[in-house]
Amino acid sequence: MSELPKTFDPGAIESRWYPHWEANNLFRPERGDAEPFTIVIPPPNVTGSLHIGHALDNTLQDILIRHARLQGKDALWVVGTDHAGIATQMVVEREMALSQDKRTNYSREDFVAKVWEWKAQSGGQITRQLRRLGASCDWANERFTMDEGFSRAVVKVFVQLYREGLLYRDKRLVNWDPKFQTAISDLEVETKEVQGSFWHFRYPLADGSGHISVATTRPETMLADMAVAVHPEDERYTHLIGAMIAHPITGRQIPIVADEHADPELGSGAVKITPGHDFNDFEVGVRAGIKPSDMLNMLDAEARIVQTQDGRVPAELIGLDRFEARKRVVQMIDEAGLLERVEDRAIQTPFGDRSGAVIEPWLTDQWYVDAKTLAGPAIEAVRSGTIKVVPETWTKTYFNWMENIQPWCVSRQLWWGHRIPAWFADDGRVFVAETEEEAQREAGNVKLRRDEDVLDTWFSSALWPFGTLGWPDDSSSPSLLGEGDHAQHGGGADANGVGCTDAAPPPPSAVPLPETSSGRSLLSRHYPNDVLISGFDILFFWDARMIMQGLHFMKEVPFKTLYLHGLVRAPDGSKMSKSKGNTVDPLGLIDRYGADALRFTLAAMESQGRDIKLDERRVEGYRNFATKLWNATRFCQSNGIGASTSLEPPAARLPVNRWIVGETIKTVQRLDLALADLRYDEAANTIYHFVWSQFCDWYLELIKSAVDEETKAVAGWALDQILVMLHPFMPFITEELWHALGDRPYDLIVAKWPIADARAIDPEAGREIDWLIRLVSDVRTARTELNVPPGARVPFAVSDAGAETERRLSAHAAALARLARIERSEAPGGEAQIIVDEATYLLQLGDVIDLEAERARLSKAIAAAEKERDSLAGRLANPSFVERAKPEAVEKARADHADKAAEAERLGAALKRLG
C-alpha cells in the first residue's frame, strides 16, 4: 500500500496512467474466446480538434467499452479518422497561401502528395486530444478512410453499386460552393437570415394583352427563366394557363404552367420558374416536362454570368459576378418600366459553412446513388426492431426522411479524396472498374480519360462498420502502423489506396492482423457492432447511410442499437457558437478540473433525448466529488484498510458492515440496469449518491471509532467495488486509487465487474442502519434549524419506543453521541420533538438555547420569507411580467419563489417543534 498525497492532482495522474494502459495493450487485451462487444468511433476529421461535442460523444462510448471490458468481454472500440475532403484541402491550401503559394501552381499529383505530408506532420491532433479525454480505443489498429485496405472497400462498393444500377451519372441541381468550386452536402450548408429585398416585376404576355406580376429575391436568375407557375385553382390565372410570356430581358418566350408549388397567398400568387438554379423550380420544371438536359444554366463554377444554351443573355451581362448582375438586371427592368415595387425582407440565405460563400443551386453532371432503393431495407430494419433506436422518439424523424429520400450526390470537385473509379471515352461512353487496366480491357483499344472528381466523404464513412474490420478481404483487418511510434502518438498510416488518388507517399509495411484465437476473422466476429453512439445531427448523413450500405453489402444491420444524444449547449440553453463567444473548450476544462470531472459531468447530464446545458460549476462540483473519494481512500489507508482479496463480500457480523455490503450489491444492480438501458444520467447518479452519501458520509463515519479486522475487510471490499463501478466514468482516479490500496495482480482497467448477488443483501441490517441514519439526520436538521451550538451535547428522552427501537438505542448509543451529539436522559419531556417510526424523541434544549429568543427569531424569519414568497407570487401572477420579461428573468423568479416557499415551510416546521 502506497500512501496517497494529501492533495488530489488529476493532471499528474492522467499523464501517468494513459501511456501505461496504451503501452501494455490494455485497451484490447486478447480475449478471442470471450463474448464480443464492438463499437466504432464516429471518425473525426483528420483536421479536427476536440470540441465539447466530441467530448460528450466519446465519453459515452468509453463508458460502454470500459464497462464491457470489465465484464470480461472481447471489447473492441474501432478508432480512426476521416480524410475530410473539403476541410483538409482547405487547410492545406490556407497554409500554402501563407507563403504566397497556391494549389494551381502544382499538378494534381504533387498537390495530393503535399496533403499526405501535411497529414503525417499535423493530422494527429484530434487523436492525441482523445487520449487526454481517456478514450480507451484500439489504437494499435487505428484506421484512416484513405488507408490502403479501406480504400479497396470504397472502390469495390462504388463499382458494385454501379454494376447493379444503383449508382449512376445524372444532371441535377446541387449545392454549389463558388469559392471552393465543388458540390457540398446539406450538412455543409449553413442557413442564415440576411436582410435583403423582394422585387416585384411585370412579365408581359407575348400576345400584348397584358402582363403577369411575379416576385423574386434573386432577380439575376431571371436570365434562365423557363416558365411562370400559378396554382391550378387560382381563379385569377386559370384563363392564362398555357399562355406565353415574352421575357422582358432575354426576349425568350416561356409558358405559364399550373403547379401547386405556386402559393396564391404569397405575393401575386405567380412565381417565375428557373429550374437550373432553384431546387423547388427544378421539381416544377420536371413536372412541366422539361428535361434536366434542356434546363438553362446561366452561371459558371465561380458564379459568374455565362451565355445560356439558347444564346438569349444580353452580352453586357456576360462575365459579371452574380451580385453585380443582380444590380444591373434590376436596373434594366426599371428602365423598361416593369419594376412594380421593392420590399425589404429578411431572406433565409444558404452559406458554405467553411467557405462563407453564398451557396448556389447549380445544374451539373454528378454521380448519384439510388438512395430510395437502398432505403427500403433500412426502413424495415428499424420498423421491425432489428435496430433499436434510443430514444425511440427519433424513429418518426428517421422514417419521414427515409421515406422521402432523394438521390444522393456522391461526387465532389476536389483533388483530395477517393478518386472516382470511372473513365470516359471520347464518344461519351463511361467505364467503371476497380482499376484502370480493367476499364481499359472493357473499353478495348480506346483512349480513356479518368474522372477528375472524388467521392463525398460520407460515401466512404458509410462503410466504416465493416470496412474497418477487413472487408472486402474478409479474413483480416490490416494493421496500418508503420515504422515508428504511431500507436503512441495517433498517427494513422499514409498509404495510397487502390484507385484513390493519383499520387501518395510510399505506403508503410502493412502487416495483416492474425485471426482471433477463436479462429474467426475480425469481420465475422465483430460485425454487426453492438451499439452506435451518435449525435442526432448526423442521423441521416452517417447513421442512416451506414444502415443502407451495411444491409446491402453485408446482408445484416451494421449495429444492433443506435443511441442518439443531444447537443451540448451553453448554461442558458443557447447554442454554442464562436460568434456568441459562449463556446467551451473541453481541454481547458480538463486542465482546470481533470478529465474525470468533465467525463462524469457529461455522463450525469446525458438524459435521453435532451440537450445538455453545460455549466462549469457542475464540472467543478464533480471534481470535488473526486476529491472526496480521494480523501475517503486516504482515511481508509490511515486505518489499515487496503485492497480486498476477494470478489465475494467478506463474512460480516456487525449490522453496519452487513448494511454496506447490501447497499453495494443494490448499487451494482441499479448500475447494471441503467447501463443496459443506456441511461447514462441514472447510472452516474446511482454511483455518485452511493459513494458520496452512503459510503463516505455514513459508512466511514459510522465505523470511525471501531475499525476492527472484520470492518477492515468489508470496507476494503466495498471500496474496491466502488473503484470498479466508477472506473468507466472516472478511469484515471480509480486506477490510481486501485493501486494505492495495495499490490494488485492486474490493473483496474482489466479487473472484474462486481457480482450482483442478491443473497448478500441483509434486509434486517438494512432496516437497522436506515433507522440510525434517519434519526441522526433528523436530529442534525433540528439542531441546525434551532440554532443549537455545534459542540453542545443535548439530552433527550424517548416515548412510545418498542422493544426493537430500545435495542437499537442501546446498541448505537455511542454512534448517536458522536454523530448527533445527543445522550439519553432519564428526565421526562423536552422542548423539541422528533418522530422516527413509532417513537418520539424529545430534545431537552432548556439549558442549551434561549427558547423565547429562538421562537422570536424563527417568527421573524418566517414572516420575511413569506413576504418575499408572496411578492414573487404576485409578479408571476401578472401576465404582463410573464409575457414581456426575458425568459431567464421569469425562470429566476419562479426558482426564487420556490426557494422562499420552501424556506418558509422549513422555518415553520422548526417553530412548531418548539411548541
N, C-alpha and C positions, 0 to 999 in steps of 0.2 A: 504494500500500500504506500503510495507516494503522497505526501502532504500537499494539499492544494494551496496555492497562493491565496492571500486574503482577498485580492481584487480579481474580479472576473474580467478578462481581456479577450473579447471574441476574435479580434484581429490576429493575435498570436496563435490561437487555437486553429483557426481556419487555414492559415498559411502552412501549418504543420500537417494537418490530417489529410487534406485533399491530395497532395502529392503522394502521401503514403498509400492511400487507397488505390490511386491510379497505378503507381509503380508496382504494386503487388497484385494487379489484375483482379481486384476485389469487386469491381463493378459487374463483372460477369464470370464468376467462378465456374469451373467445369462441373456441370450438373446434367449431363446429357441424358440420364435416365429419369430425371425428375419431370414433374408436370411443367410444360412450357407456359410462360407468360410473356406476352410481347406487346410492346407499344412502339410506335415510330414517332420521332420528333417532327413537328411541322418544320421543315428545313428553313432556317432563317436565311435571308440574303447574305451572300458572302461579303457584301459591302456593309452589312449592318453593324449596329452597336446595340447593346442591351437596353431596351426601354421597359417601362413598367408593365406593359402588356406581355412582353417576353417573360418577365419575372413571374407573373401570375401563371401563365400557361405552363412554364417549365417546372414551377414549384408543384403544381397539381400532378404533373406527370411523375416527378421524382418521388412524391409521396406514395404513389401506386407502385412504382418499381421497387422502392426500398421495402415497402410492406411485403410485396411478393417475394423478394429475396429473403427476407426474414422468415417467411413461411416455408422456405426450402425449395421454392420453385426455380426452374431454369429461366430466370428473368432476363430478358433481352430488351434493352432500350436502344433501338436503332437511331443513330445520330448522323448528321451530315448537314451540308449547306446547299443552298440553291445558287446556281450561277447567275441568276438575276439579270437577264439580258440587258434591258434598257438601263437599269440602275448602274450596273457595272460599267457598261460602255460610257455612260455619262460621267462616272467618277474618273475613269482613265482619261477621257477627253478633257475634263476640267483640270486634271494635273498637268496634262500636256500644254494646256493654254497658259499655265503659269510661266512656262519657258518659251512662250510665243510659238508653240508648235501646235499642229492640229492633225486630225486623223487623215484628212485627204492628202497629206504630204507623203503618205505611205501606201503601199499596196495592201490589199486586204490581208494577205498572209502575214506581212510584217506587223500590222496593227494588232492582229489576233495574238501574235507572239508577245507583244507588249502587254496585252491583257493578262496572259499567263504569267508573265514576270511580275505584274502588279499583285496577282493573287498569291504568288509564292512569298512575296515580301509583306503584304498588308492584308491578306484575306482571312487571317485567323483571329481577328479582334473579337468577333462575336463568340467564338468558341472558347477563347480564354475567359471571357466575361461569364459565360455559362458555368465555367468551373468555379468562379468566385461565388456564384449562387449556390453551389453544392450539387449541381446536376450530375447524377451518377450514371452517365451514358456509357455505352460500349465504345469508348474512344479508340480502342485497338482496331476497330473495323469501321472507322469513320468513312462516310460516303460523300460524294460530290456529284451533282446532277450532270456533270460533264466528264466524270471519270470514265475509264475505258469500258468497264462492264456495264455501267448504267446507260452509256451512250448506245451500246448494242441493243439494249431493250427499247430505247426511244426509236431507233431506226426500224427495228422489227415491227413495232406497233404501227408506225406510220405506213409502212409498206403493206402490212396485212390489212389494215383498215381500208387502204386504197383498193386493194385487190378484191375486197369484199363489197366494194361500192359504198362504204360508209365514210369515205374521205374523198373529197373532190375539189376541183378548182371552179370558182364561180365569181361573177361580177356582182358585188353587193356593196351597200354602204358600210363603212367602218368609222370608228372614232379615229380621226387622223390628227396627229400632232405635227403641226407645220414646223416646229423648231427641230424636233428630232427626225422628222420626215419618216414616220412609221405609224402603223396602226397600233392602237393600245386597247387594253381591255377596259370594261366598265369600271373595274376596281381602281384603275389608274386615272379615272376621271373624277375631279372634284367640282361639284356644282356650287357656285357662289351667286349671291344676289348682287347684281350690278345695276346702278342707275343708268337707264337708257331711254329710248324713245319708241313710240308706237306710231308709225307713219300710216296715214290713210290716203290711198291713191284711187284715182278713177282709171279703169281699164275700158277703152272704147270698144263697143261692139263692132264687128267687121262690116256689118251692113249699114253702119252710120245711124242706126235707130236710137242710140243712147249709149249708156255706159253701165258698168257694174263696179261697185266700190269694194276694194279689198284693203286689208291692213297687214302690216308686217313689222317685225323688229329687225329684220335683216334685208334692207332694200337691195343690197348688191346682188343677192341671189336671184332677183327677178330676171337677170340676164340669161338664166337657164330655165325659166318658167316653161311648163309644158301643158298646163291646164289651169282652170279655176274650178274649185269644187263648191257645191251648195248642197244643203241637206235635201234628200229626195222628198221630204214632206214640208219643206219651207214654201208656203204658198206664194211668197214674194218672187220666187225664182223658178217655179216649176215650168213656166212658159218659156224660160231661157235655156233649159237643159238641152244640150245638143247644139246650141248656137255657138258661133265662133267669135273670138276676140282678136282684135288687131293689137298686138303688144305695143305699148307706147314707145319703147326704146328700140327693141330689136325688129319690130315690124312682123315678127313671127305670128302666124295665125294659130291660135290654140283654142281647144274646145272648153265649153262649160260642161262639167260632168256632175252627176249625182253621186254623193258619197256621205255616209253618216259621220265621217270624220268632221265635216263642217258643222259647227255649233251655231244654231240660229240665235243663241243668246249672246254670242261673243262678237263684238264689233258689228260689222254689217251682215254677218252670217255667211259671207262668201270668203273663201281663202284661196290664195294662189298656191299652186302645186308645183314644187321644184323637186322632182323625185331623185335627182342626182345629188341633192345637198340637204336633205332633211329626212329623218327616219320615218316620221309619220307620212310624209309626202311620198316616200318610196313605196309604202304599202298601198297608198291611194293609187299611185301610178300603176302598180301591178294589177290592182283590181280593175283599173280602167283599160287594161290590155296593153300597156306599154312594156315592152321587153327591157330588162336591165341593160342589154347591149345597145339599145336605142336611146337610153336616158342621156340627157345632155350634161356635160361636165364643163364648168366654167372656171375651175381653179387648177393650178399646178400643185406640186408637192409642197411648195413654200407658201401656199395660199395666195398666189398672185393670179390676176385675171388672165385667162387664155381664151383663144377663139374656140367656140363650140363647134360641134361636128357640122352644123348647118351654115356656119360662117356668118351668123347674124349679129355678133357682138361688135359695136362700133369700134373702129380702130383706135380712137383716142383713149379707150379704156384698157386696151391690151397692155399687160405688164404692170398695172397698178396693184399695189397691196390691197387686200380686200377692204380694209377700213378706209383707205383713200378712195377706193372705188365707191364705197357707200356714200361718201360726201358728194361725189360727182353725179351719181345716179339720182340722188335726191334733188340736186340742183337741176338736172335735165328734166325731171318730172315737173318740178316747179315752173321752169321756163316754158314748159308745154301747157301750163295752166291746169295740170291734173293733180296737183297736191291739194287735198281737201283740208287736212289739219294734222297736227303733230301733238301727241300726248306724252307727257313724262311718265315713265313707268319703271318699276323695279323689274329687271329681267333675270330669270334664272339662267346663268351662263356657265357652260362646261369649260373647265380648265384642266390642263395636264398637271397631275399632282407633282411631277418632278420638273417639268419644263416651265410651268407657269404660263404657257401659251394657251390662248383660246382654242379649244378643240373644234375642228370642222368635221361634220359628216361628209365623207368623201367616197365617191363611187370608184372602186378599183377592183382589180382581179386579185383574189386572195384564196388561200386554201381553207376549206371548211370541213368540220366533222358533222356528220348527221347525228346530232345530239338527241333528236327526238326518238330515233330508233334505239339508241343506247339507253335512253332514259326509262324505257318501259320496264325492263327487269329491275332497274334501280328503284323505281317507284314501288314495285311489288315487294322488294326485299324489306322496305321499311313498313309497308302496309301489313305484311304478314308477320312482322315482329322478328324476322331473321336478323335484322339490325334494330337494336333498341336505341331510341333517341332519348337522351336525358338533357334537359327536361322535355317531356313529351309535347309540350305546347309548341315546340318548333316544327313538329311534323306537318301542321297545317301550312306553314310557310313553305316548307320543303315541297309538299305536294303541289301547291299553287304554282311554284316556279317550274318544277319539273314537268308538269302537265302542259305548260305554256312555253316550253323551252324553244329557243331559236337556234338556227345553225351556229356552230361555234367556230369563229375565225381563229385559226391557229398559226397564221403566218405573220412575221414581223420583218420590217425592213431595216435590219440591223446587220452588223458584221459579227457581233459576239453572240454565240448561241449554237444550238444544234442546226447545222446547215440542212435544209430540206433535201431529202434524197430523191430529187426529181431532175430530169434532164429534158431539154427541149430540142426538137429538130427544127430546121428552118421552115419546114412545111406546117408547123404548128402542132405536130404530134408530141405527146408527153410520155416519157418513160420513167416509171417509178420503180426503184430497185434498191437493194441494200448496199450495193457497190456500183461504181461507175462501170466496172468491167461487165457486170451483169446487165446493166442498162444498155451498154454497147452491143452485147450479144443479142438483146431483144430488138434493138434498132437496126441491126445489120451494119453494113459498111456506110454509115451516115454520120456526118459531123453533128455532135451534140453540144449543147450549152447548158451548164449547171444552173439551177435555180439560185438566184442571188439571196433569197430570203432565208431567215432562220425561223425556228419554231417558238411559239409563245412558251414562256417558262412554265405556265400552268399545264401545258401539254405533257412536259416531262415529269413535273412533280405529281401528276395524276397517277403515275406508275410507281410511286415511292414505296407502297407497302410490299410489292413483290419484286420490283426492280432492284431494291437494296438487298434482297435475300438471294441473289444469284440468277434470277430469271433473265434471259431465256436459257441459260446454260442448265439450270435446274439440277445442278449437282453440288455446287459450292458457291460461296459468296466471296469474290475476290478481295483479298486484303490489299488496300492501296497504300500501305505505309512503305515509303521508300527508305533510302538511306537516311540516317539522322534520327532526330527525335520528334517526328511529327506527333507521335502519340502523346508526348508531354505538352506540346505547345499548340495543338489543334490545327496543324496544317494538313489539309487533305492532299491527295495525290494530284499532280498536274499531269494528266495523261491525255493523249489525243484519242478521242473516241472515234469509232468507225463512223464515217460519214458526217462527223460533227462540224469540223472546221477545216479550213484549208491548210493550216499550219499550227503547230504547237511544239513546245519543247519535247525532247525525247522522254517517253514515259519511264518512271522508275520501275524497278522489277516488281511485277505483280505476282505475289505468292498466294495461290489458292488456299483457302482455309480447308482443313480436313473436315470430313463429315463428323457429325456429333457422335458421341460414344454409343448412341443407340443405333448407329448405322444409317440414320436418315439424314437427308440434306437439310440445310438450314431452311430452305424454302418449304419443303414438305412438313417440317416440324413447327415452323413459326408463322406460317400463313394458314388461315387468316389471323390477323392480330386480334388481341383481346379487346382493347379499348383505344379509341382515338380521342385525344383531348384537343379541342379546337375552339377558337373564338367564333362566335356566331357570324361574324362579319365575313368569314371565308367559307360559309356553308355551301355556297354554290360554286365559287371559284375553285375550291380544292376538294372539300369533303364529298360533294355530290359527284364530281368527276372521277374521284378515286373509286367510288362505288360503281359507276358506269364501267370504267376500264377494268376494274378487278373482276366484276361479274363476266365481262366479255372475254377476257383473256385467261382468267384462272377458273372460270365457271363456279366461282364461290365469292361470297362477300369479302371485302378486304379487312373488315373489323366487325366484331360482334356488338359492340356498344359504341355509340357516338355521344360524347359528352360535350355540350356547348356552353362555354362560360360567357359571362358578360364582359363589359368594358370596365377598366379602372378609371374612375372619374375623380375630379377634384373634390375636396370636402363638402362644397356646396352643391355637388351633383352635376356641375357643368362639365362639358367635355374638355379634356386637357388639350391644349394647343400651344405652340410656341408663340403665336401672336398674342395670346392672352397672358402669357408668362406664368401659367399655372401647371406646367409640366413637372413631373417628379423624376429625378434621376435615381434609379434603383441602386446604382453603385455608390452614390452619395449616402443613401440610407444605410447601405452595408458598411461604409466607412464609419458612420456615426454610431450605429446600433448593432451591427453584426448581421450576417446572412440569416442566422437562425431566427432573429427577431422579425426580419422582413418576411421570411417564409411563413412563420406562424401567423403573422398579421393577415397575409393574403389568404391563407387557408381558413382562418377563423371567420373571415368576412365573405368567403365564397359561398353564397347561398344560391341554390339552383334557380336560374332564370333571372337573377338580379345583377345589376351593375354594382361595383364596389366604390363607395365614397371613401377614398383613402385619406386619412388624417394622420400626419406624422406622430401625433400624440399616441395613437394606437401602437405604432411601431415601438415607441419609447416604453409604453406600458408592457409590451411583451419582452422587451429587453430586461425590464425589471423582473418579469416572471423568470427569465433565465438566471438572473442574479439570485433570486430567491431559491431556486433549485441548487445553484452553486453553494450558497450558504448552508442549505439544509444538508448537502453532502459533506461539507466541512464539519458540521455538527456531528454527523454520523461518524466520520473519521475520528473525531476527538473523543468519541465514546466507544471506540473499538469496534464499530460496525463496518464491515467490509464486504467484499464480493461474496455472493452466495455460491454454494457448491451444488445446488440442486435446482432443477426446473420445477419440481414439485414443491408446494409450500411446506415449510418445516412443521413438525408437530408443535401444537401450542396449547397451553393450559390457561393462560391469563385471558380474560374477556377482550382486553384491548388488542391483544395480538390476534385472537380469533376474528375480531371485528375487521382489522385492517386486511387480513387475508381475504375475507369475504368481499370487502369493498374493492380490493384489487381485481378479484375474479369478475365481479359485476362490471367493473370498468372495461376489462378485456372484452366481455360480452357486448357491451354497448358500442365499443370501438369497432369490433368486428362487423356488427350490423350496419353502423354508419358508413364504414369504408365499402362494404358490399353494395350499399345503395348510392355510393358516390356523394354522400352528404358530408362534404368537407367541413362545413361550419360546425355541424353536430359532432363530428369526430374530434376536431380541435378543441371545442369547448368541453367535451367529455373529459379528455385527458387534462386539460387546464384546470378544471374545477377539482378533479381528484388530487392532482399534485398540490395545488395551492391550498385548498381548504382541508381536505381530509388527511392528506399525508403531512404536509408542512405545518398547517395551523393547528391541527388537532392531534394526530397521532404522535408527532415528535414532542408536542407539549405534554401529552398525557404520559409519555414514557420517561420524561426528563429525569425524574427523581429515582427511577428504578430500572436501570438498563442492565438486566441480568443476561445470562447466556441464551436463554430462550428468546428474549427480546432482541438481542444482537442478531440471532439467526433470522428471525422473522423480519426485522427492519432491513437487513441486508438483502433478503429475498424480495421484499416489496420494492425497495429502491432499484434493484436490478430489473424488475418487471416494468417499472416506470421508465427506465432508460430505454428499454427495448420498445415499449409502446410509443414513446415520444420521438424515437430516432427518425422515423420517416418525416416528421415535421421539423425537428431541430437536430440534424445529424452531427453537427460539429461539437456542441457542448456535451451531447450524450456520449459520443465516442471518448471524449476527454475524461468525463467522469467515470465511465466504464472501466478505463484502465487505471484511474487514480484509486479506485476502491480495492485493487489487488491484481495479482498476476493472473492473466487470462490465457486460455489455450487458443483463443481466436479473437479477432476484432469484433466489435459490436455490429458492424455493418453486415456480417455473416452469422450473427447469433441466431437463436431460435425464437420464434414468436411465442408469447405466453399461451399456455393451455387454459382454455376457459372451462374448467371442470367445476360444475355447479355443486358437486359433492363437498367441495371445500368451503362452502358458504355455511356459516353457523347462524341461523336466524335469531337464536336467543342472545348470543353475544351482540348481534347487530342491534337488537332492541335495547339492550342494556346501555351500550355506548351511545346510541342515539338519544336515550333519555338523559344521559350525563351531558351531552353536548347541548341539548335544548335547555337544560336547567342552567348551565354555565352561561349560555348565550343570553337568556332572558335576564339573569342577574346582572350581567355586564351592561345590558341595554338600560335596565332600571338605574343602575349606578350612574351611567352617563347622563341620562335624562334628568336625574335628581341632583346632579352636581355633587355626588359623593366623592371625596378626595380619593385619587387612585390608590394610595397606600393604606387607606383606612380599612381595618377589619370590621366587618359588620356581623353582629349576632343575628341568628334567625331562629324562628320557631316553625314547626310544621304541624298542620292539622289534616285529618282525614287520610293519612298515608296508610296504604295497605301493607301487608307483610313483605311483598316483593320490593316495594319502594323503601321500606325501612332497612331491608337487607342491603339494597344498593347504597343508601345514605351512609351506612356503616362502612361498606366496602370501599367507597370512593370519598370518604371524608377528607383524606389528605389532598386529593385532586381538587375538591371543592375549595379547600382552604388556600391552595396555591393558585388555582386558575380564576376563581370567582371572589376570593378573599372574603369568604363567609364561614362562620363557625356556629355549630348548633348550640342553642341556649335552652336552658330549662324554663326560663321565664316565658309566660304565655304572651300572645299578641305581638303586634308590630305595626309600624306606620305605613308600610308599603306592601302590597300583596302581589304575589306571582303565582300563577296556576300552571302546573305541568301535570298532565294526565289527571289522576283523581285527587292529587294532594295540593294544598295551598301552602305556600311558603311566605312567612311573614318576616319582612326585614325590619329589624329594630334600629331605627335611624335617629332616635331622640338625642343620643349623645354624639352623633356624628355630624348632623347638619342642623341649621336653624329652620325648622319646619315652616314657620309662618313666613319667613323671608323667602323660602323656596316656593311656597304657594303664590306669593305676590309676584315673584319673578316669572313663574310659569304663566300666570294670568295675563301679565303684561305682554309676554312674548306671544301668547295665543292671540290676543287682540291685534297685535301688529301683523301677524301672519294672515289673520282673517281679513284685515283691511286691505292688504296687498292682493290677496286672493280675489276678493270681491271687486276691486278696482280692475284687475286684469280680466275678470269675467265680464265686466261691463264693456271693456274695449272689444273683447271677442264677440260680444252680442251685437255690436254696432256694425251693420252691413257696410257702412261707408269705410270703416277701417279694414275689414276683411277683404273687401273688393279692391280698394285703392292702394293699400300699403304693399310694400315689396313682399314677396312670398317668404323670404327669410325672416322679415320682421314679424309676420303673422305666426310663423313657426316658433320663433323665440318667445312670443307672447304666450302661446299655448304651453310650451315647455315650462315657462316661469309660473304659469297658473297651476300646472300640475305639481310643481315643486312646493309652492306655497300652500296648496291644499293638503299635500302630504305632511308638510311641517305642522300645520295647524292640527291635523288629526293626531300626529305623533305627540305633540305637546299636550293635547287634551287627554290622551291616554295616560301620560305621565302625571298630570294633575289628579286624574281620577284615582291613580294608585295611592296617592296621599290621603284620599278620603275627604 
